[in-house]
Amino acid sequence: MALFGKKKETKEEGVVENKKVVASKAQSTDRNLDAVIIGPRITEKSVRQGEQNVYTFTVKRDANKFQVRDAVKALYNVTPVKVNIVNKKPAERLMGSRSRTKHVAGMKKAYVYLKKGDTINLV
């Protein structure tokens, strides 16, 4: 039976090398930041929020807050204070007087909050 064999010691197990890991502020990403943001959402609500330095973007379904933050930094040269993400799921809606169903596609929106003085020219 080989289950309870003797353990062989090797020199590699006992040696621990001191290695410094330097973390840079700029994170390297394996994804294209231009592909994270699909485009700005220009609606009545987003225009009103733009006056309070809140900008709305449509983003990829698999994007997270950190990727959106890095993409806004790279594309618009501003630093976001906060990023909120809303995931709108696809749904079937009743349309018209005959109660026909219509498929509404889902999307992911990102609300990007900027500090006072920073602006993004979307139009």
N, CA, C and O atoms as a Tinker XYZ file with bonds, in Angstrom:
   492  protein
     1  N      0.833000   -1.186000    0.000000    73     2
     2  CA     0.000000    0.000000    0.000000    64     1     3
     3  C      0.872000    1.243000    0.000000    63     2     4     5
     4  O      1.815000    1.362000    0.783000    81     3
     5  N      0.548000    2.144000   -0.872000    73     3     6
     6  CA     1.351000    3.344000   -1.006000    64     5     7
     7  C      0.709000    4.547000   -0.339000    63     6     8     9
     8  O      1.180000    5.668000   -0.532000    81     7
     9  N     -0.338000    4.357000    0.430000    73     7    10
    10  CA    -1.016000    5.484000    1.047000    64     9    11
    11  C     -0.197000    6.124000    2.162000    63    10    12    13
    12  O     -0.185000    7.348000    2.295000    81    11
    13  N      0.476000    5.326000    2.951000    73    11    14
    14  CA     1.177000    5.850000    4.109000    64    13    15
    15  C      2.676000    5.721000    3.931000    63    14    16    17
    16  O      3.356000    5.119000    4.763000    81    15
    17  N      3.193000    6.283000    2.853000    73    15    18
    18  CA     4.621000    6.210000    2.584000    64    17    19
    19  C      5.365000    7.288000    3.346000    63    18    20    21
    20  O      4.758000    8.207000    3.896000    81    19
    21  N      6.695000    7.170000    3.375000    73    19    22
    22  CA     7.528000    8.161000    4.037000    64    21    23
    23  C      7.583000    9.416000    3.179000    63    22    24    25
    24  O      7.596000    9.351000    1.950000    81    23
    25  N      7.615000   10.555000    3.852000    73    23    26
    26  CA     7.694000   11.823000    3.157000    64    25    27
    27  C      9.157000   12.161000    2.916000    63    26    28    29
    28  O      9.973000   12.082000    3.834000    81    27
    29  N      9.485000   12.528000    1.714000    73    27    30
    30  CA    10.849000   12.885000    1.394000    64    29    31
    31  C     10.989000   14.400000    1.483000    63    30    32    33
    32  O     10.192000   15.149000    0.918000    81    31
    33  N     12.013000   14.832000    2.199000    73    31    34
    34  CA    12.252000   16.259000    2.339000    64    33    35
    35  C     13.138000   16.726000    1.195000    63    34    36    37
    36  O     14.087000   16.049000    0.800000    81    35
    37  N     12.815000   17.868000    0.690000    73    35    38
    38  CA    13.627000   18.444000   -0.369000    64    37    39
    39  C     14.156000   19.792000    0.096000    63    38    40    41
    40  O     13.612000   20.392000    1.023000    81    39
    41  N     15.181000   20.251000   -0.529000    73    39    42
    42  CA    15.781000   21.533000   -0.172000    64    41    43
    43  C     14.876000   22.690000   -0.556000    63    42    44    45
    44  O     14.930000   23.742000    0.082000    81    43
    45  N     14.058000   22.534000   -1.562000    73    43    46
    46  CA    13.223000   23.614000   -2.056000    64    45    47
    47  C     12.106000   23.972000   -1.081000    63    46    48    49
    48  O     11.660000   25.119000   -1.057000    81    47
    49  N     11.647000   23.018000   -0.282000    73    47    50
    50  CA    10.552000   23.292000    0.635000    64    49    51
    51  C     10.983000   24.205000    1.762000    63    50    52    53
    52  O     10.196000   25.052000    2.187000    81    51
    53  N     12.195000   24.069000    2.262000    73    51    54
    54  CA    12.636000   24.834000    3.402000    64    53    55
    55  C     13.135000   26.224000    3.067000    63    54    56    57
    56  O     13.228000   27.060000    3.965000    81    55
    57  N     13.456000   26.508000    1.830000    73    55    58
    58  CA    14.031000   27.789000    1.453000    64    57    59
    59  C     12.922000   28.745000    1.026000    63    58    60    61
    60  O     12.124000   28.445000    0.138000    81    59
    61  N     12.893000   29.915000    1.687000    73    59    62
    62  CA    11.934000   30.948000    1.328000    64    61    63
    63  C     12.729000   32.182000    0.931000    63    62    64    65
    64  O     13.555000   32.672000    1.701000    81    63
    65  N     12.482000   32.671000   -0.249000    73    63    66
    66  CA    13.205000   33.835000   -0.734000    64    65    67
    67  C     12.373000   35.089000   -0.495000    63    66    68    69
    68  O     11.150000   35.089000   -0.632000    81    67
    69  N     13.072000   36.148000   -0.137000    73    67    70
    70  CA    12.398000   37.437000    0.037000    64    69    71
    71  C     12.267000   38.110000   -1.317000    63    70    72    73
    72  O     13.263000   38.451000   -1.954000    81    71
    73  N     11.049000   38.293000   -1.742000    73    71    74
    74  CA    10.779000   38.970000   -3.002000    64    73    75
    75  C      9.815000   40.103000   -2.725000    63    74    76    77
    76  O      8.777000   39.914000   -2.091000    81    75
    77  N     10.165000   41.275000   -3.204000    73    75    78
    78  CA     9.281000   42.416000   -3.052000    64    77    79
    79  C      8.350000   42.490000   -4.253000    63    78    80    81
    80  O      8.774000   42.354000   -5.401000    81    79
    81  N      7.089000   42.705000   -3.966000    73    79    82
    82  CA     6.105000   42.895000   -5.024000    64    81    83
    83  C      5.697000   44.351000   -4.977000    63    82    84    85
    84  O      5.137000   44.812000   -3.982000    81    83
    85  N      5.968000   45.071000   -6.033000    73    83    86
    86  CA     5.642000   46.485000   -6.102000    64    85    87
    87  C      4.329000   46.627000   -6.858000    63    86    88    89
    88  O      4.223000   46.249000   -8.025000    81    87
    89  N      3.330000   47.179000   -6.173000    73    87    90
    90  CA     2.016000   47.374000   -6.792000    64    89    91
    91  C      1.945000   48.787000   -7.341000    63    90    92    93
    92  O      2.152000   49.753000   -6.607000    81    91
    93  N      1.665000   48.907000   -8.586000    73    91    94
    94  CA     1.548000   50.230000   -9.189000    64    93    95
    95  C      0.108000   50.706000   -9.080000    63    94    96    97
    96  O     -0.817000   49.903000   -8.950000    81    95
    97  N     -0.070000   52.013000   -9.135000    73    95    98
    98  CA    -1.415000   52.565000   -9.036000    64    97    99
    99  C     -2.233000   52.265000  -10.273000    63    98   100   101
   100  O     -3.439000   52.033000  -10.181000    81    99
   101  N     -1.595000   52.267000  -11.421000    73    99   102
   102  CA    -2.293000   51.949000  -12.661000    64   101   103
   103  C     -2.349000   50.442000  -12.825000    63   102   104   105
   104  O     -1.316000   49.779000  -12.922000    81   103
   105  N     -3.541000   49.914000  -12.855000    73   103   106
   106  CA    -3.701000   48.477000  -12.979000    64   105   107
   107  C     -3.616000   48.086000  -14.440000    63   106   108   109
   108  O     -4.198000   48.731000  -15.313000    81   107
   109  N     -2.878000   47.014000  -14.688000    73   107   110
   110  CA    -2.819000   46.533000  -16.059000    64   109   111
   111  C     -4.041000   45.666000  -16.326000    63   110   112   113
   112  O     -4.382000   44.782000  -15.539000    81   111
   113  N     -4.678000   45.933000  -17.430000    73   111   114
   114  CA    -5.873000   45.178000  -17.776000    64   113   115
   115  C     -5.628000   44.424000  -19.065000    63   114   116   117
   116  O     -4.886000   44.876000  -19.937000    81   115
   117  N     -6.256000   43.276000  -19.171000    73   115   118
   118  CA    -6.115000   42.479000  -20.381000    64   117   119
   119  C     -7.243000   42.765000  -21.364000    63   118   120   121
   120  O     -7.400000   42.053000  -22.356000    81   119
   121  N     -8.028000   43.805000  -21.092000    73   119   122
   122  CA    -9.180000   44.082000  -21.923000    64   121   123
   123  C     -9.084000   45.494000  -22.485000    63   122   124   125
   124  O     -8.510000   46.388000  -21.863000    81   123
   125  N     -9.638000   45.675000  -23.637000    73   123   126
   126  CA    -9.627000   46.965000  -24.297000    64   125   127
   127  C    -10.629000   47.883000  -23.600000    63   126   128   129
   128  O    -11.820000   47.578000  -23.552000    81   127
   129  N    -10.156000   48.999000  -23.063000    73   127   130
   130  CA   -11.032000   49.896000  -22.318000    64   129   131
   131  C    -12.021000   50.614000  -23.224000    63   130   132   133
   132  O    -13.073000   51.053000  -22.759000    81   131
   133  N    -11.704000   50.740000  -24.510000    73   131   134
   134  CA   -12.649000   51.346000  -25.438000    64   133   135
   135  C    -13.892000   50.479000  -25.609000    63   134   136   137
   136  O    -14.964000   50.994000  -25.927000    81   135
   137  N    -13.762000   49.179000  -25.403000    73   135   138
   138  CA   -14.880000   48.260000  -25.595000    64   137   139
   139  C    -15.781000   48.183000  -24.368000    63   138   140   141
   140  O    -16.869000   47.614000  -24.457000    81   139
   141  N    -15.373000   48.728000  -23.234000    73   139   142
   142  CA   -16.183000   48.650000  -22.020000    64   141   143
   143  C    -17.401000   49.557000  -22.136000    63   142   144   145
   144  O    -18.521000   49.150000  -21.826000    81   143
   145  N    -17.178000   50.782000  -22.581000    73   143   146
   146  CA   -18.277000   51.744000  -22.706000    64   145   147
   147  C    -18.828000   51.681000  -24.131000    63   146   148   149
   148  O    -18.106000   51.932000  -25.096000    81   147
   149  N    -20.112000   51.343000  -24.250000    73   147   150
   150  CA   -20.761000   51.286000  -25.557000    64   149   151
   151  C    -21.053000   52.700000  -26.046000    63   150   152   153
   152  O    -20.808000   53.016000  -27.210000    81   151
   153  N    -21.571000   53.548000  -25.169000    73   151   154
   154  CA   -21.858000   54.926000  -25.544000    64   153   155
   155  C    -22.576000   55.651000  -24.430000    63   154   156   157
   156  O    -23.024000   55.021000  -23.472000    81   155
   157  N    -22.697000   56.967000  -24.536000    73   155   158
   158  CA   -23.447000   57.717000  -23.522000    64   157   159
   159  C    -24.945000   57.561000  -23.738000    63   158   160   161
   160  O    -25.402000   57.385000  -24.867000    81   159
   161  N    -25.705000   57.627000  -22.655000    73   159   162
   162  CA   -27.167000   57.602000  -22.739000    64   161   163
   163  C    -27.646000   59.042000  -22.616000    63   162   164   165
   164  O    -27.425000   59.701000  -21.600000    81   163
   165  N    -28.301000   59.515000  -23.662000    73   163   166
   166  CA   -28.790000   60.889000  -23.642000    64   165   167
   167  C    -30.310000   60.832000  -23.597000    63   166   168   169
   168  O    -30.979000   60.667000  -24.618000    81   167
   169  N    -30.833000   60.972000  -22.391000    73   167   170
   170  CA   -32.269000   60.993000  -22.142000    64   169   171
   171  C    -32.569000   62.238000  -21.314000    63   170   172   173
   172  O    -31.655000   62.966000  -20.925000    81   171
   173  N    -33.853000   62.482000  -21.044000    73   171   174
   174  CA   -34.215000   63.642000  -20.233000    64   173   175
   175  C    -33.617000   63.528000  -18.834000    63   174   176   177
   176  O    -33.110000   64.505000  -18.283000    81   175
   177  N    -33.680000   62.337000  -18.273000    73   175   178
   178  CA   -33.153000   62.132000  -16.919000    64   177   179
   179  C    -31.636000   62.325000  -16.892000    63   178   180   181
   180  O    -31.107000   62.956000  -15.976000    81   179
   181  N    -30.944000   61.789000  -17.882000    73   179   182
   182  CA   -29.485000   61.892000  -17.869000    64   181   183
   183  C    -29.019000   63.325000  -18.109000    63   182   184   185
   184  O    -27.981000   63.727000  -17.583000    81   183
   185  N    -29.766000   64.103000  -18.893000    73   183   186
   186  CA   -29.411000   65.504000  -19.105000    64   185   187
   187  C    -29.593000   66.290000  -17.813000    63   186   188   189
   188  O    -28.757000   67.129000  -17.478000    81   187
   189  N    -30.677000   66.029000  -17.082000    73   187   190
   190  CA   -30.890000   66.686000  -15.788000    64   189   191
   191  C    -29.792000   66.319000  -14.800000    63   190   192   193
   192  O    -29.307000   67.174000  -14.058000    81   191
   193  N    -29.396000   65.037000  -14.791000    73   191   194
   194  CA   -28.345000   64.615000  -13.869000    64   193   195
   195  C    -26.985000   65.145000  -14.275000    63   194   196   197
   196  O    -26.102000   65.293000  -13.430000    81   195
   197  N    -26.799000   65.434000  -15.556000    73   195   198
   198  CA   -25.545000   65.988000  -16.027000    64   197   199
   199  C    -25.243000   67.345000  -15.413000    63   198   200   201
   200  O    -24.081000   67.734000  -15.301000    81   199
   201  N    -26.287000   68.067000  -15.017000    73   199   202
   202  CA   -26.092000   69.351000  -14.356000    64   201   203
   203  C    -25.514000   69.184000  -12.957000    63   202   204   205
   204  O    -24.898000   70.112000  -12.434000    81   203
   205  N    -25.703000   68.017000  -12.341000    73   203   206
   206  CA   -25.127000   67.728000  -11.024000    64   205   207
   207  C    -23.870000   66.857000  -11.124000    63   206   208   209
   208  O    -23.496000   66.200000  -10.153000    81   207
   209  N    -23.219000   66.850000  -12.287000    73   207   210
   210  CA   -21.986000   66.085000  -12.536000    64   209   211
   211  C    -22.188000   64.581000  -12.421000    63   210   212   213
   212  O    -21.310000   63.874000  -11.926000    81   211
   213  N    -23.340000   64.084000  -12.875000    73   211   214
   214  CA   -23.601000   62.650000  -12.946000    64   213   215
   215  C    -23.857000   62.325000  -14.413000    63   214   216   217
   216  O    -24.783000   62.862000  -15.020000    81   215
   217  N    -23.042000   61.453000  -14.978000    73   215   218
   218  CA   -23.156000   61.110000  -16.396000    64   217   219
   219  C    -23.524000   59.644000  -16.532000    63   218   220   221
   220  O    -23.044000   58.802000  -15.773000    81   219
   221  N    -24.384000   59.340000  -17.511000    73   219   222
   222  CA   -24.899000   57.998000  -17.702000    64   221   223
   223  C    -24.333000   57.400000  -18.982000    63   222   224   225
   224  O    -24.342000   58.040000  -20.034000    81   223
   225  N    -23.835000   56.155000  -18.883000    73   223   226
   226  CA   -23.275000   55.452000  -20.027000    64   225   227
   227  C    -23.901000   54.073000  -20.134000    63   226   228   229
   228  O    -24.233000   53.457000  -19.121000    81   227
   229  N    -24.063000   53.587000  -21.355000    73   227   230
   230  CA   -24.409000   52.196000  -21.587000    64   229   231
   231  C    -23.106000   51.421000  -21.673000    63   230   232   233
   232  O    -22.212000   51.784000  -22.437000    81   231
   233  N    -22.997000   50.345000  -20.885000    73   231   234
   234  CA   -21.746000   49.595000  -20.820000    64   233   235
   235  C    -21.994000   48.135000  -21.177000    63   234   236   237
   236  O    -23.143000   47.700000  -21.256000    81   235
   237  N    -20.935000   47.386000  -21.392000    73   235   238
   238  CA   -21.031000   45.957000  -21.707000    64   237   239
   239  C    -21.666000   45.212000  -20.541000    63   238   240   241
   240  O    -21.597000   45.658000  -19.396000    81   239
   241  N    -22.280000   44.084000  -20.839000    73   239   242
   242  CA   -22.993000   43.308000  -19.815000    64   241   243
   243  C    -22.041000   42.715000  -18.777000    63   242   244   245
   244  O    -22.438000   42.497000  -17.632000    81   243
   245  N    -20.791000   42.451000  -19.162000    73   243   246
   246  CA   -19.865000   41.829000  -18.216000    64   245   247
   247  C    -18.906000   42.839000  -17.591000    63   246   248   249
   248  O    -17.937000   42.443000  -16.943000    81   247
   249  N    -19.157000   44.132000  -17.772000    73   247   250
   250  CA   -18.284000   45.158000  -17.202000    64   249   251
   251  C    -18.611000   45.369000  -15.725000    63   250   252   253
   252  O    -19.762000   45.239000  -15.309000    81   251
   253  N    -17.582000   45.698000  -14.937000    73   251   254
   254  CA   -17.809000   46.010000  -13.534000    64   253   255
   255  C    -17.430000   47.468000  -13.272000    63   254   256   257
   256  O    -16.996000   48.177000  -14.180000    81   255
   257  N    -17.598000   47.908000  -12.019000    73   255   258
   258  CA   -17.383000   49.311000  -11.679000    64   257   259
   259  C    -15.949000   49.752000  -11.931000    63   258   260   261
   260  O    -15.709000   50.868000  -12.391000    81   259
   261  N    -15.006000   48.882000  -11.631000    73   259   262
   262  CA   -13.604000   49.250000  -11.757000    64   261   263
   263  C    -13.205000   49.414000  -13.224000    63   262   264   265
   264  O    -12.421000   50.302000  -13.559000    81   263
   265  N    -13.736000   48.572000  -14.082000    73   263   266
   266  CA   -13.446000   48.695000  -15.509000    64   265   267
   267  C    -14.083000   49.959000  -16.085000    63   266   268   269
   268  O    -13.487000   50.621000  -16.936000    81   267
   269  N    -15.284000   50.296000  -15.628000    73   267   270
   270  CA   -15.943000   51.516000  -16.093000    64   269   271
   271  C    -15.152000   52.735000  -15.621000    63   270   272   273
   272  O    -14.960000   53.684000  -16.382000    81   271
   273  N    -14.696000   52.711000  -14.379000    73   271   274
   274  CA   -13.898000   53.816000  -13.846000    64   273   275
   275  C    -12.622000   54.027000  -14.667000    63   274   276   277
   276  O    -12.283000   55.156000  -15.022000    81   275
   277  N    -11.917000   52.926000  -14.966000    73   275   278
   278  CA   -10.687000   53.022000  -15.742000    64   277   279
   279  C    -10.954000   53.490000  -17.174000    63   278   280   281
   280  O    -10.151000   54.228000  -17.744000    81   279
   281  N    -12.078000   53.064000  -17.755000    73   279   282
   282  CA   -12.412000   53.466000  -19.117000    64   281   283
   283  C    -12.753000   54.951000  -19.183000    63   282   284   285
   284  O    -12.366000   55.627000  -20.136000    81   283
   285  N    -13.468000   55.470000  -18.191000    73   283   286
   286  CA   -13.799000   56.894000  -18.173000    64   285   287
   287  C    -12.534000   57.722000  -17.995000    63   286   288   289
   288  O    -12.382000   58.776000  -18.613000    81   287
   289  N    -11.624000   57.240000  -17.147000    73   287   290
   290  CA   -10.345000   57.936000  -16.977000    64   289   291
   291  C     -9.577000   57.999000  -18.289000    63   290   292   293
   292  O     -9.023000   59.041000  -18.639000    81   291
   293  N     -9.546000   56.891000  -19.012000    73   291   294
   294  CA    -8.766000   56.818000  -20.244000    64   293   295
   295  C     -9.412000   57.606000  -21.390000    63   294   296   297
   296  O     -8.709000   58.268000  -22.153000    81   295
   297  N    -10.728000   57.540000  -21.518000    73   295   298
   298  CA   -11.400000   58.156000  -22.668000    64   297   299
   299  C    -11.671000   59.649000  -22.493000    63   298   300   301
   300  O    -11.542000   60.414000  -23.448000    81   299
   301  N    -12.049000   60.074000  -21.272000    73   299   302
   302  CA   -12.490000   61.454000  -21.074000    64   301   303
   303  C    -11.542000   62.290000  -20.223000    63   302   304   305
   304  O    -11.789000   63.480000  -20.029000    81   303
   305  N    -10.467000   61.703000  -19.713000    73   303   306
   306  CA    -9.454000   62.405000  -18.910000    64   305   307
   307  C    -10.033000   63.097000  -17.684000    63   306   308   309
   308  O     -9.631000   64.212000  -17.350000    81   307
   309  N    -10.973000   62.444000  -17.015000    73   307   310
   310  CA   -11.527000   62.915000  -15.749000    64   309   311
   311  C    -11.467000   61.766000  -14.749000    63   310   312   313
   312  O    -11.404000   60.598000  -15.132000    81   311
   313  N    -11.488000   62.112000  -13.464000    73   311   314
   314  CA   -11.424000   61.091000  -12.422000    64   313   315
   315  C    -12.792000   60.948000  -11.763000    63   314   316   317
   316  O    -13.260000   61.892000  -11.126000    81   315
   317  N    -13.448000   59.794000  -11.898000    73   315   318
   318  CA   -14.745000   59.591000  -11.252000    64   317   319
   319  C    -14.605000   59.449000   -9.741000    63   318   320   321
   320  O    -13.653000   58.847000   -9.244000    81   319
   321  N    -15.567000   60.013000   -9.022000    73   319   322
   322  CA   -15.613000   59.879000   -7.576000    64   321   323
   323  C    -16.311000   58.576000   -7.204000    63   322   324   325
   324  O    -15.892000   57.873000   -6.285000    81   323
   325  N    -17.385000   58.263000   -7.934000    73   323   326
   326  CA   -18.197000   57.086000   -7.623000    64   325   327
   327  C    -18.819000   56.576000   -8.905000    63   326   328   329
   328  O    -19.086000   57.346000   -9.827000    81   327
   329  N    -19.053000   55.250000   -8.961000    73   327   330
   330  CA   -19.708000   54.632000  -10.115000    64   329   331
   331  C    -20.799000   53.702000   -9.598000    63   330   332   333
   332  O    -20.534000   52.812000   -8.789000    81   331
   333  N    -22.026000   53.912000  -10.068000    73   331   334
   334  CA   -23.134000   53.009000   -9.754000    64   333   335
   335  C    -23.533000   52.296000  -11.034000    63   334   336   337
   336  O    -23.536000   52.888000  -12.113000    81   335
   337  N    -23.872000   51.008000  -10.905000    73   335   338
   338  CA   -24.254000   50.220000  -12.081000    64   337   339
   339  C    -25.656000   49.656000  -11.883000    63   338   340   341
   340  O    -25.987000   49.127000  -10.822000    81   339
   341  N    -26.480000   49.783000  -12.939000    73   339   342
   342  CA   -27.847000   49.263000  -12.937000    64   341   343
   343  C    -27.948000   48.234000  -14.048000    63   342   344   345
   344  O    -27.592000   48.513000  -15.193000    81   343
   345  N    -28.431000   47.045000  -13.713000    73   343   346
   346  CA   -28.569000   45.966000  -14.679000    64   345   347
   347  C    -30.046000   45.799000  -15.014000    63   346   348   349
   348  O    -30.829000   45.366000  -14.168000    81   347
   349  N    -30.429000   46.139000  -16.239000    73   347   350
   350  CA   -31.817000   45.998000  -16.678000    64   349   351
   351  C    -31.943000   44.683000  -17.438000    63   350   352   353
   352  O    -31.313000   44.497000  -18.479000    81   351
   353  N    -32.747000   43.786000  -16.920000    73   351   354
   354  CA   -32.894000   42.462000  -17.516000    64   353   355
   355  C    -33.818000   42.504000  -18.719000    63   354   356   357
   356  O    -34.713000   43.347000  -18.784000    81   355
   357  N    -33.610000   41.599000  -19.678000    73   355   358
   358  CA   -34.534000   41.526000  -20.812000    64   357   359
   359  C    -35.914000   41.055000  -20.356000    63   358   360   361
   360  O    -36.033000   40.304000  -19.388000    81   359
   361  N    -36.953000   41.503000  -21.061000    73   359   362
   362  CA   -38.312000   41.169000  -20.635000    64   361   363
   363  C    -39.243000   41.104000  -21.839000    63   362   364   365
   364  O    -38.909000   41.564000  -22.931000    81   363
   365  N    -40.401000   40.531000  -21.617000    73   363   366
   366  CA   -41.490000   40.510000  -22.589000    64   365   367
   367  C    -42.545000   41.510000  -22.119000    63   366   368   369
   368  O    -43.015000   41.421000  -20.985000    81   367
   369  N    -42.919000   42.457000  -22.972000    73   367   370
   370  CA   -43.888000   43.482000  -22.625000    64   369   371
   371  C    -45.132000   43.341000  -23.506000    63   370   372   373
   372  O    -45.045000   42.927000  -24.662000    81   371
   373  N    -46.284000   43.689000  -22.942000    73   371   374
   374  CA   -47.520000   43.700000  -23.715000    64   373   375
   375  C    -47.610000   45.014000  -24.472000    63   374   376   377
   376  O    -47.432000   46.087000  -23.897000    81   375
   377  N    -47.889000   44.922000  -25.772000    73   375   378
   378  CA   -47.942000   46.112000  -26.609000    64   377   379
   379  C    -49.271000   46.156000  -27.357000    63   378   380   381
   380  O    -49.771000   45.125000  -27.806000    81   379
   381  N    -49.832000   47.333000  -27.487000    73   379   382
   382  CA   -51.011000   47.534000  -28.320000    64   381   383
   383  C    -52.296000   47.073000  -27.671000    63   382   384   385
   384  O    -52.319000   46.593000  -26.538000    81   383
   385  N    -53.373000   47.237000  -28.434000    73   383   386
   386  CA   -54.694000   46.912000  -27.898000    64   385   387
   387  C    -54.983000   45.416000  -27.962000    63   386   388   389
   388  O    -55.902000   44.946000  -27.291000    81   387
   389  N    -54.228000   44.658000  -28.746000    73   387   390
   390  CA   -54.484000   43.223000  -28.872000    64   389   391
   391  C    -53.605000   42.393000  -27.942000    63   390   392   393
   392  O    -53.565000   41.168000  -28.045000    81   391
   393  N    -52.923000   43.045000  -27.061000    73   391   394
   394  CA   -52.068000   42.385000  -26.068000    64   393   395
   395  C    -50.996000   41.513000  -26.709000    63   394   396   397
   396  O    -50.766000   40.382000  -26.280000    81   395
   397  N    -50.363000   42.030000  -27.709000    73   395   398
   398  CA   -49.241000   41.319000  -28.319000    64   397   399
   399  C    -48.009000   41.514000  -27.443000    63   398   400   401
   400  O    -47.841000   42.549000  -26.799000    81   399
   401  N    -47.174000   40.520000  -27.435000    73   399   402
   402  CA   -45.961000   40.637000  -26.638000    64   401   403
   403  C    -44.806000   41.102000  -27.517000    63   402   404   405
   404  O    -44.705000   40.751000  -28.692000    81   403
   405  N    -43.953000   41.892000  -26.912000    73   403   406
   406  CA   -42.787000   42.407000  -27.601000    64   405   407
   407  C    -41.582000   42.157000  -26.714000    63   406   408   409
   408  O    -41.646000   42.354000  -25.500000    81   407
   409  N    -40.487000   41.726000  -27.314000    73   407   410
   410  CA   -39.261000   41.471000  -26.566000    64   409   411
   411  C    -38.475000   42.774000  -26.410000    63   410   412   413
   412  O    -38.164000   43.442000  -27.396000    81   411
   413  N    -38.160000   43.125000  -25.167000    73   411   414
   414  CA   -37.367000   44.309000  -24.878000    64   413   415
   415  C    -35.990000   43.839000  -24.440000    63   414   416   417
   416  O    -35.870000   43.069000  -23.487000    81   415
   417  N    -34.954000   44.295000  -25.127000    73   415   418
   418  CA   -33.593000   43.853000  -24.822000    64   417   419
   419  C    -33.129000   44.453000  -23.499000    63   418   420   421
   420  O    -33.510000   45.568000  -23.141000    81   419
   421  N    -32.312000   43.708000  -22.790000    73   419   422
   422  CA   -31.738000   44.199000  -21.552000    64   421   423
   423  C    -30.474000   44.998000  -21.821000    63   422   424   425
   424  O    -29.942000   44.988000  -22.932000    81   423
   425  N    -29.999000   45.689000  -20.795000    73   423   426
   426  CA   -28.776000   46.473000  -20.913000    64   425   427
   427  C    -28.211000   46.731000  -19.530000    63   426   428   429
   428  O    -28.839000   46.441000  -18.512000    81   427
   429  N    -27.020000   47.278000  -19.521000    73   427   430
   430  CA   -26.373000   47.640000  -18.278000    64   429   431
   431  C    -25.999000   49.113000  -18.367000    63   430   432   433
   432  O    -25.354000   49.540000  -19.325000    81   431
   433  N    -26.412000   49.896000  -17.352000    73   431   434
   434  CA   -26.124000   51.324000  -17.327000    64   433   435
   435  C    -25.140000   51.608000  -16.200000    63   434   436   437
   436  O    -25.140000   50.933000  -15.171000    81   435
   437  N    -24.311000   52.608000  -16.408000    73   435   438
   438  CA   -23.379000   53.046000  -15.379000    64   437   439
   439  C    -23.593000   54.535000  -15.140000    63   438   440   441
   440  O    -23.556000   55.336000  -16.073000    81   439
   441  N    -23.818000   54.896000  -13.874000    73   439   442
   442  CA   -23.903000   56.291000  -13.475000    64   441   443
   443  C    -22.537000   56.675000  -12.919000    63   442   444   445
   444  O    -22.093000   56.117000  -11.915000    81   443
   445  N    -21.873000   57.624000  -13.566000    73   443   446
   446  CA   -20.532000   58.038000  -13.183000    64   445   447
   447  C    -20.624000   59.410000  -12.527000    63   446   448   449
   448  O    -21.073000   60.372000  -13.150000    81   447
   449  N    -20.196000   59.502000  -11.262000    73   447   450
   450  CA   -20.214000   60.737000  -10.500000    64   449   451
   451  C    -18.833000   61.380000  -10.573000    63   450   452   453
   452  O    -17.825000   60.737000  -10.283000    81   451
   453  N    -18.795000   62.663000  -10.965000    73   451   454
   454  CA   -17.542000   63.401000  -11.045000    64   453   455
   455  C    -17.507000   64.466000   -9.960000    63   454   456   457
   456  O    -18.547000   64.885000   -9.452000    81   455
   457  N    -16.291000   64.905000   -9.607000    73   455   458
   458  CA   -16.179000   65.974000   -8.613000    64   457   459
   459  C    -16.506000   67.309000   -9.265000    63   458   460   461
   460  O    -16.535000   67.422000  -10.490000    81   459
   461  N    -16.757000   68.337000   -8.421000    73   459   462
   462  CA   -17.126000   69.653000   -8.928000    64   461   463
   463  C    -16.016000   70.204000   -9.802000    63   462   464   465
   464  O    -14.838000   70.110000   -9.458000    81   463
   465  N    -16.393000   70.775000  -10.925000    73   463   466
   466  CA   -15.421000   71.351000  -11.823000    64   465   467
   467  C    -15.108000   70.456000  -13.013000    63   466   468   469
   468  O    -14.778000   70.964000  -14.084000    81   467
   469  N    -15.203000   69.129000  -12.855000    73   467   470
   470  CA   -14.972000   68.209000  -13.961000    64   469   471
   471  C    -16.235000   68.088000  -14.800000    63   470   472   473
   472  O    -17.336000   67.974000  -14.261000    81   471
   473  N    -16.076000   68.112000  -16.101000    73   471   474
   474  CA   -17.226000   67.938000  -17.001000    64   473   475
   475  C    -16.821000   67.045000  -18.156000    63   474   476   477
   476  O    -15.646000   66.932000  -18.505000    81   475
   477  N    -17.826000   66.416000  -18.737000    73   475   478
   478  CA   -17.648000   65.599000  -19.929000    64   477   479
   479  C    -18.551000   66.191000  -21.003000    63   478   480   481
   480  O    -19.745000   66.377000  -20.770000    81   479
   481  N    -18.003000   66.489000  -22.166000    73   479   482
   482  CA   -18.779000   67.026000  -23.270000    64   481   483
   483  C    -19.264000   65.856000  -24.123000    63   482   484   485
   484  O    -18.488000   65.294000  -24.896000    81   483
   485  N    -20.531000   65.487000  -23.993000    73   483   486
   486  CA   -21.083000   64.328000  -24.688000    64   485   487
   487  C    -21.692000   64.679000  -26.040000    63   486   488   489
   488  O    -21.769000   63.820000  -26.918000    81   487
   489  N    -22.117000   65.901000  -26.220000    73   487   490
   490  CA   -22.790000   66.272000  -27.458000    64   489   491
   491  C    -21.851000   66.915000  -28.430000    63   490   492
   492  O    -22.261000   67.289000  -29.529000    81   491
